[in-house]
Amino acid sequence: MQIIELLTPAYEAAWLPWAVQYFFLVGVATGAALLTSACVFGPANELRQRLLPTAVLVLAMSAIAAPVALLADLHQPARFWHFYAHLTPWSWMSLGAILMPTFVGLCVLMCALWWLGKQHLMRWLVPLLVLSTLSIVLYSGAEVMVVRSRPLWNTLWVPINLALSGWLATVGMAFVLYRFLPKAMQPDTAALQGLRNLGLWLATALVISALTWALYGMAGHSPSFDMAVRLFNEFPVWRISMLGSTLFGAAVLMALLRGQRRLSAKGYTLVLGAGLAASAWAFRWALFMGVQGVPKFGAGLYLYSMPLGGDGLLGMVGVAGLCVALVAMATWALELFPQRQATA
Protein backbone atom coordinates (compact mmCIF):
# COMPACT_ATOMS: atom_id res chain seq x y z
CA MET A 1 0.00 0.00 0.00
CA GLN A 2 1.25 3.46 -0.89
CA ILE A 3 0.22 6.67 0.83
CA ILE A 4 0.41 9.86 -1.18
CA GLU A 5 0.17 13.06 0.81
CA LEU A 6 -0.98 16.12 -1.11
CA LEU A 7 0.08 19.50 0.22
CA THR A 8 -1.71 22.74 -0.58
CA PRO A 9 0.70 25.66 -0.87
CA ALA A 10 -0.06 29.01 0.70
CA TYR A 11 -0.29 31.91 -1.74
CA GLU A 12 -1.52 35.46 -1.83
CA ALA A 13 -5.05 36.24 -2.92
CA ALA A 14 -5.24 37.51 -6.49
CA TRP A 15 -7.72 40.22 -5.44
CA LEU A 16 -6.99 42.03 -2.18
CA PRO A 17 -9.60 43.96 -0.15
CA TRP A 18 -8.35 47.02 -2.07
CA ALA A 19 -10.17 45.56 -5.10
CA VAL A 20 -13.48 45.56 -3.22
CA GLN A 21 -13.00 49.26 -2.49
CA TYR A 22 -12.03 49.97 -6.08
CA PHE A 23 -14.96 48.16 -7.70
CA PHE A 24 -17.33 49.80 -5.24
CA LEU A 25 -16.01 53.31 -5.87
CA VAL A 26 -15.76 52.94 -9.64
CA GLY A 27 -19.36 51.68 -9.70
CA VAL A 28 -20.42 54.76 -7.74
CA ALA A 29 -18.39 56.97 -10.08
CA THR A 30 -19.99 55.59 -13.24
CA GLY A 31 -23.45 56.09 -11.76
CA ALA A 32 -22.58 59.62 -10.65
CA ALA A 33 -21.20 60.44 -14.11
CA LEU A 34 -24.44 59.31 -15.77
CA LEU A 35 -26.55 61.13 -13.18
CA THR A 36 -24.53 64.33 -13.63
CA SER A 37 -24.84 64.06 -17.41
CA ALA A 38 -28.63 63.73 -17.13
CA CYS A 39 -28.93 66.60 -14.64
CA VAL A 40 -26.92 68.99 -16.83
CA PHE A 41 -29.75 69.15 -19.38
CA GLY A 42 -32.45 69.96 -16.84
CA PRO A 43 -34.16 73.36 -17.11
CA ALA A 44 -33.30 76.00 -14.51
CA ASN A 45 -34.74 75.24 -11.03
CA GLU A 46 -36.11 71.93 -12.32
CA LEU A 47 -35.70 68.71 -10.31
CA ARG A 48 -32.57 67.59 -12.16
CA GLN A 49 -30.87 70.96 -11.69
CA ARG A 50 -31.55 70.78 -7.96
CA LEU A 51 -29.87 67.36 -7.87
CA LEU A 52 -26.83 68.51 -9.88
CA PRO A 53 -24.66 69.76 -6.95
CA THR A 54 -25.17 66.46 -5.11
CA ALA A 55 -24.34 64.43 -8.22
CA VAL A 56 -21.17 66.48 -8.77
CA LEU A 57 -20.05 65.99 -5.16
CA VAL A 58 -20.51 62.20 -5.38
CA LEU A 59 -18.72 62.20 -8.75
CA ALA A 60 -15.73 64.17 -7.46
CA MET A 61 -15.30 61.97 -4.38
CA SER A 62 -15.63 58.58 -6.11
CA ALA A 63 -13.75 59.38 -9.33
CA ILE A 64 -10.66 60.55 -7.42
CA ALA A 65 -10.68 57.83 -4.75
CA ALA A 66 -11.32 54.86 -7.11
CA PRO A 67 -7.97 54.90 -8.98
CA VAL A 68 -6.10 55.21 -5.66
CA ALA A 69 -7.63 51.92 -4.51
CA LEU A 70 -6.90 50.38 -7.93
CA LEU A 71 -3.21 51.30 -7.76
CA ALA A 72 -2.95 49.89 -4.26
CA ASP A 73 -4.44 46.57 -5.43
CA LEU A 74 -1.62 46.05 -7.95
CA HIS A 75 0.53 44.52 -5.16
CA GLN A 76 3.45 46.62 -6.46
CA PRO A 77 1.83 50.00 -7.27
CA ALA A 78 5.06 51.64 -8.47
CA ARG A 79 5.11 49.25 -11.43
CA PHE A 80 1.92 50.67 -12.96
CA TRP A 81 4.04 52.18 -15.74
CA HIS A 82 4.53 48.64 -17.12
CA PHE A 83 0.99 48.87 -18.51
CA TYR A 84 2.17 51.68 -20.79
CA ALA A 85 5.64 50.34 -21.56
CA HIS A 86 4.23 46.93 -22.55
CA LEU A 87 0.75 47.66 -23.87
CA THR A 88 -1.27 44.52 -24.68
CA PRO A 89 -4.55 45.50 -26.38
CA TRP A 90 -6.03 42.01 -25.91
CA SER A 91 -5.85 42.40 -22.11
CA TRP A 92 -8.71 44.19 -20.36
CA MET A 93 -6.40 45.30 -17.56
CA SER A 94 -4.04 46.83 -20.08
CA LEU A 95 -6.92 48.62 -21.80
CA GLY A 96 -8.04 49.85 -18.41
CA ALA A 97 -4.72 51.66 -18.00
CA ILE A 98 -5.91 53.92 -20.84
CA LEU A 99 -9.64 53.98 -20.16
CA MET A 100 -9.42 54.77 -16.43
CA PRO A 101 -7.21 57.91 -16.61
CA THR A 102 -9.40 59.20 -19.45
CA PHE A 103 -12.53 58.68 -17.37
CA VAL A 104 -11.04 60.31 -14.26
CA GLY A 105 -9.82 63.28 -16.29
CA LEU A 106 -13.26 63.83 -17.84
CA CYS A 107 -14.94 63.54 -14.43
CA VAL A 108 -12.61 66.12 -12.88
CA LEU A 109 -13.13 68.42 -15.86
CA MET A 110 -16.91 68.09 -15.54
CA CYS A 111 -16.73 69.00 -11.84
CA ALA A 112 -14.48 71.99 -12.60
CA LEU A 113 -16.86 73.27 -15.29
CA TRP A 114 -19.76 73.02 -12.86
CA TRP A 115 -17.87 75.04 -10.26
CA LEU A 116 -17.00 77.66 -12.90
CA GLY A 117 -20.67 77.86 -13.93
CA LYS A 118 -19.92 76.81 -17.53
CA GLN A 119 -23.06 74.78 -18.05
CA HIS A 120 -22.95 75.17 -21.83
CA LEU A 121 -19.49 73.58 -21.85
CA MET A 122 -20.73 70.82 -19.55
CA ARG A 123 -23.35 69.94 -22.14
CA TRP A 124 -20.68 69.71 -24.83
CA LEU A 125 -18.66 67.42 -22.56
CA VAL A 126 -21.56 65.05 -21.79
CA PRO A 127 -21.23 62.81 -24.90
CA LEU A 128 -17.54 62.20 -24.20
CA LEU A 129 -18.22 61.53 -20.52
CA VAL A 130 -21.05 59.10 -21.26
CA LEU A 131 -18.94 57.16 -23.77
CA SER A 132 -16.05 57.03 -21.30
CA THR A 133 -18.42 55.91 -18.53
CA LEU A 134 -19.79 53.06 -20.65
CA SER A 135 -16.23 51.99 -21.47
CA ILE A 136 -15.44 51.78 -17.74
CA VAL A 137 -18.62 49.78 -17.10
CA LEU A 138 -17.59 47.36 -19.85
CA TYR A 139 -13.95 47.16 -18.79
CA SER A 140 -14.56 46.72 -15.05
CA GLY A 141 -17.09 43.95 -15.66
CA ALA A 142 -15.16 42.21 -18.42
CA GLU A 143 -11.89 41.93 -16.49
CA VAL A 144 -13.75 39.75 -13.99
CA MET A 145 -15.97 37.90 -16.45
CA VAL A 146 -13.05 36.67 -18.61
CA VAL A 147 -11.75 34.40 -15.82
CA ARG A 148 -13.01 31.09 -17.20
CA SER A 149 -11.68 28.98 -14.34
CA ARG A 150 -14.32 30.39 -11.97
CA PRO A 151 -17.96 29.85 -13.01
CA LEU A 152 -19.19 32.46 -10.53
CA TRP A 153 -17.15 35.08 -12.40
CA ASN A 154 -17.36 33.77 -15.95
CA THR A 155 -20.92 34.88 -16.63
CA LEU A 156 -22.60 37.86 -18.26
CA TRP A 157 -24.58 38.48 -15.06
CA VAL A 158 -21.44 39.70 -13.27
CA PRO A 159 -20.94 42.94 -15.28
CA ILE A 160 -24.71 43.52 -15.35
CA ASN A 161 -25.05 43.21 -11.58
CA LEU A 162 -21.84 45.16 -10.93
CA ALA A 163 -23.24 48.05 -12.98
CA LEU A 164 -26.75 48.03 -11.48
CA SER A 165 -25.58 47.64 -7.89
CA GLY A 166 -22.93 50.33 -8.42
CA TRP A 167 -25.54 52.76 -9.72
CA LEU A 168 -27.80 51.91 -6.78
CA ALA A 169 -24.85 52.72 -4.50
CA THR A 170 -24.64 56.10 -6.28
CA VAL A 171 -28.17 56.83 -5.14
CA GLY A 172 -27.22 55.75 -1.64
CA MET A 173 -24.12 57.95 -1.54
CA ALA A 174 -26.19 60.87 -2.81
CA PHE A 175 -28.62 60.37 0.09
CA VAL A 176 -25.67 60.41 2.50
CA LEU A 177 -23.57 63.26 1.05
CA TYR A 178 -26.16 65.89 0.12
CA ARG A 179 -26.37 67.03 3.76
CA PHE A 180 -22.71 68.18 3.64
CA LEU A 181 -23.36 70.70 0.87
CA PRO A 182 -24.02 74.37 1.67
CA LYS A 183 -27.68 74.85 2.54
CA ALA A 184 -28.50 76.62 -0.72
CA MET A 185 -27.22 73.68 -2.78
CA GLN A 186 -29.02 70.90 -0.93
CA PRO A 187 -31.85 69.21 -2.88
CA ASP A 188 -35.39 69.74 -1.60
CA THR A 189 -37.85 66.98 -0.78
CA ALA A 190 -39.14 66.82 -4.37
CA ALA A 191 -35.62 66.30 -5.70
CA LEU A 192 -34.96 63.62 -3.08
CA GLN A 193 -38.17 61.97 -4.17
CA GLY A 194 -36.85 61.84 -7.73
CA LEU A 195 -33.66 60.27 -6.40
CA ARG A 196 -35.75 57.68 -4.53
CA ASN A 197 -37.68 56.87 -7.71
CA LEU A 198 -34.40 56.31 -9.52
CA GLY A 199 -33.34 53.95 -6.72
CA LEU A 200 -36.60 52.03 -7.08
CA TRP A 201 -36.06 51.56 -10.82
CA LEU A 202 -32.52 50.33 -10.26
CA ALA A 203 -33.60 47.98 -7.43
CA THR A 204 -36.34 46.59 -9.67
CA ALA A 205 -33.82 46.00 -12.45
CA LEU A 206 -31.56 44.14 -9.99
CA VAL A 207 -34.43 41.91 -8.88
CA ILE A 208 -35.32 41.14 -12.51
CA SER A 209 -31.67 40.39 -13.24
CA ALA A 210 -31.45 37.98 -10.29
CA LEU A 211 -34.69 36.21 -11.24
CA THR A 212 -33.61 35.91 -14.87
CA TRP A 213 -30.26 34.45 -13.78
CA ALA A 214 -32.06 31.91 -11.57
CA LEU A 215 -34.53 30.90 -14.29
CA TYR A 216 -31.75 30.65 -16.83
CA GLY A 217 -29.79 28.48 -14.40
CA MET A 218 -32.74 26.20 -13.60
CA ALA A 219 -33.07 25.63 -17.33
CA GLY A 220 -29.51 24.27 -17.27
CA HIS A 221 -27.82 27.11 -19.15
CA SER A 222 -25.82 28.80 -16.35
CA PRO A 223 -22.81 27.11 -14.72
CA SER A 224 -22.60 30.04 -12.30
CA PHE A 225 -26.06 29.21 -10.96
CA ASP A 226 -25.12 25.54 -10.56
CA MET A 227 -22.03 26.56 -8.59
CA ALA A 228 -24.06 28.90 -6.39
CA VAL A 229 -26.54 26.09 -5.63
CA ARG A 230 -23.68 23.72 -4.73
CA LEU A 231 -22.14 26.29 -2.38
CA PHE A 232 -25.53 26.91 -0.78
CA ASN A 233 -26.14 23.21 -0.20
CA GLU A 234 -22.67 22.19 0.96
CA PHE A 235 -21.29 25.11 3.00
CA PRO A 236 -23.16 26.74 5.89
CA VAL A 237 -21.11 29.95 5.63
CA TRP A 238 -22.31 30.45 2.07
CA ARG A 239 -25.86 29.51 3.04
CA ILE A 240 -25.91 32.09 5.83
CA SER A 241 -24.30 34.68 3.56
CA MET A 242 -26.82 34.17 0.74
CA LEU A 243 -29.84 34.15 3.04
CA GLY A 244 -28.53 37.19 4.92
CA SER A 245 -27.95 39.07 1.66
CA THR A 246 -31.48 38.25 0.50
CA LEU A 247 -33.02 39.47 3.75
CA PHE A 248 -30.90 42.63 3.82
CA GLY A 249 -31.75 43.36 0.17
CA ALA A 250 -35.45 42.90 0.90
CA ALA A 251 -35.17 45.27 3.87
CA VAL A 252 -33.48 47.94 1.74
CA LEU A 253 -36.13 47.53 -0.98
CA MET A 254 -38.90 47.91 1.60
CA ALA A 255 -37.20 51.04 2.93
CA LEU A 256 -37.22 52.48 -0.59
CA LEU A 257 -40.87 51.57 -1.07
CA ARG A 258 -41.97 53.06 2.25
CA GLY A 259 -39.78 56.16 2.09
CA GLN A 260 -42.15 58.45 0.22
CA ARG A 261 -43.31 60.31 3.35
CA ARG A 262 -40.03 60.10 5.27
CA LEU A 263 -37.58 61.77 2.88
CA SER A 264 -37.79 65.07 4.73
CA ALA A 265 -36.15 63.40 7.74
CA LYS A 266 -32.38 63.55 7.34
CA GLY A 267 -31.91 60.61 9.67
CA TYR A 268 -34.04 58.43 7.41
CA THR A 269 -32.15 59.35 4.24
CA LEU A 270 -28.86 58.73 6.06
CA VAL A 271 -29.87 55.21 7.08
CA LEU A 272 -31.42 54.49 3.68
CA GLY A 273 -28.36 55.77 1.81
CA ALA A 274 -25.96 53.84 4.01
CA GLY A 275 -28.02 50.68 3.48
CA LEU A 276 -27.98 51.05 -0.31
CA ALA A 277 -24.22 51.64 -0.33
CA ALA A 278 -23.56 48.78 2.12
CA SER A 279 -25.54 46.30 0.03
CA ALA A 280 -23.46 47.13 -3.07
CA TRP A 281 -20.23 46.88 -1.08
CA ALA A 282 -21.22 43.53 0.47
CA PHE A 283 -22.02 42.12 -2.98
CA ARG A 284 -18.49 42.98 -4.11
CA TRP A 285 -16.94 41.47 -0.99
CA ALA A 286 -18.75 38.19 -1.60
CA LEU A 287 -17.93 38.29 -5.31
CA PHE A 288 -14.20 38.87 -4.93
CA MET A 289 -13.07 37.71 -1.51
CA GLY A 290 -15.69 35.00 -1.03
CA VAL A 291 -15.31 33.43 -4.48
CA GLN A 292 -11.52 33.29 -4.11
CA GLY A 293 -12.10 30.97 -1.16
CA VAL A 294 -13.75 28.42 -3.44
CA PRO A 295 -11.14 25.96 -4.82
CA LYS A 296 -10.91 25.70 -8.58
CA PHE A 297 -10.31 21.98 -8.07
CA GLY A 298 -10.96 19.87 -4.98
CA ALA A 299 -13.30 19.97 -2.02
CA GLY A 300 -13.77 22.31 0.91
CA LEU A 301 -13.06 26.02 1.09
CA TYR A 302 -9.82 27.94 1.33
CA LEU A 303 -9.41 29.78 4.61
CA TYR A 304 -8.89 33.52 4.37
CA SER A 305 -7.88 35.68 7.29
CA MET A 306 -7.90 39.38 6.53
CA PRO A 307 -4.63 41.03 7.56
CA LEU A 308 -4.83 44.08 9.79
CA GLY A 309 -2.23 46.07 7.84
CA GLY A 310 -2.23 47.93 4.55
CA ASP A 311 -3.34 44.88 2.54
CA GLY A 312 -6.42 44.41 4.71
CA LEU A 313 -8.32 46.30 7.37
CA LEU A 314 -6.00 49.32 7.56
CA GLY A 315 -6.16 49.74 3.78
CA MET A 316 -9.97 49.65 3.80
CA VAL A 317 -10.11 52.20 6.61
CA GLY A 318 -7.60 54.32 4.69
CA VAL A 319 -9.79 54.41 1.57
CA ALA A 320 -12.81 55.33 3.68
CA GLY A 321 -10.72 58.09 5.28
CA LEU A 322 -9.69 59.33 1.84
CA CYS A 323 -13.35 59.58 0.81
CA VAL A 324 -14.19 61.52 3.98
CA ALA A 325 -11.24 63.85 3.38
CA LEU A 326 -12.29 64.47 -0.24
CA VAL A 327 -15.85 65.33 0.79
CA ALA A 328 -14.56 67.61 3.55
CA MET A 329 -12.20 69.39 1.14
CA ALA A 330 -14.93 69.80 -1.48
CA THR A 331 -17.50 71.24 0.94
CA TRP A 332 -14.88 73.49 2.58
CA ALA A 333 -13.87 74.79 -0.86
CA LEU A 334 -17.50 75.47 -1.76
CA GLU A 335 -17.98 77.51 1.39
CA LEU A 336 -14.74 79.44 0.87
CA PHE A 337 -15.06 79.82 -2.90
CA PRO A 338 -18.77 79.48 -3.79
CA GLN A 339 -19.81 78.10 -7.15
CA ARG A 340 -20.00 80.78 -9.76
CA GLN A 341 -23.33 81.67 -11.37
CA ALA A 342 -24.13 79.18 -14.10
CA THR A 343 -24.16 80.62 -17.59
CA ALA A 344 -26.41 79.12 -20.25
Phi, psi and omega in degrees: 000136178246140177247123180248118180261124180259128180252138177259118181288153175271136180212160181287148176294141179294319177251123177270168176305337173305323183295324178299316178297318182296310183294331174292310184291322180289329174295318176297319182295318180295320177295319179293325178295317178292320179295317177299317180298321178290321183289333182301325185271006178286144176298161181302135179065009176277166186309314183294324178293327180286338176273345187301314179301321178295316180298320179294320179297315178297320180296314181297316181296309187286323183291331179276321183285328185301310181294336176295314178295324179296314179299319181295331182282355182281008180067313176233080189304329184293348181267016181299335182295343177299331178299328182269327179286333181229065183293130177235097186299341180276357179258128179294325179294323178292319176297324179298332178296340176262317184292320184293310178300325177298314180297313181298318179299317179293322178296314180296320178296318179298318178296320180295319179295323177297315181297325179281354180076021182267068185292330178294324176287328176299321180292325176292329182281339186305312181303318179295318181294319180295315178298317179295320179298315180296326177294324178290320176300315179294314183294314184293328176281322184290326182292343173268317186296333185285353180282096186287339183287349180237107182301329181290343175260324187278066181207148180296336182292338180296304179297327178296311182288327175298317181294310184295317180291326177296319179290327175294324175295329175300316177299317179298315179294327177295319177298328181279316192273341185299331183291345181269355176284157171305148188308320184292340182263353183288139179292148177276183184298323180295319179292321176296326177295321176296323176295320177296318179299320177298317177299322178295319179296318180292320178296321177296319178296323178295318178297316179297319179298315180295318180293320179296318177300317181293316180295319178297321179290319179295336176280357177086022184246009184224100176301330179295323178292318178300318178294320179297319178296318180297317179296321179296319183283327190260338188232114181303325182296322177288324179297313179296319181297314181293317179294319178297320179296320179296315180294318180294319177298320178295322179295319179294319179297319178295323178296322176295317183294324185264006186272003187301321184262002185247002186291341178285346179270116183296329178296323180292315180294329177294313180293317180297314180297317178296323178294318178297315180294319181295323180294321178292321179294317181296323177299319180289325178296315179295321184293319184266302186284321180292315182293328177295341177279354179268120182298142173291326176224142177105183184251172177078188178234148172286143178271131178236125174243120184288124177293156181271351184272207185295334179275001183221243187299315182297322178296319179294318177296323179297318178294318177299319177296323177298317179298317178298318181296320180295318178295317179298318179295319182294315181290324175297318180295323180291327177286324182279320180233085185302155177300138179284158182299127179296140177246133184286000000 
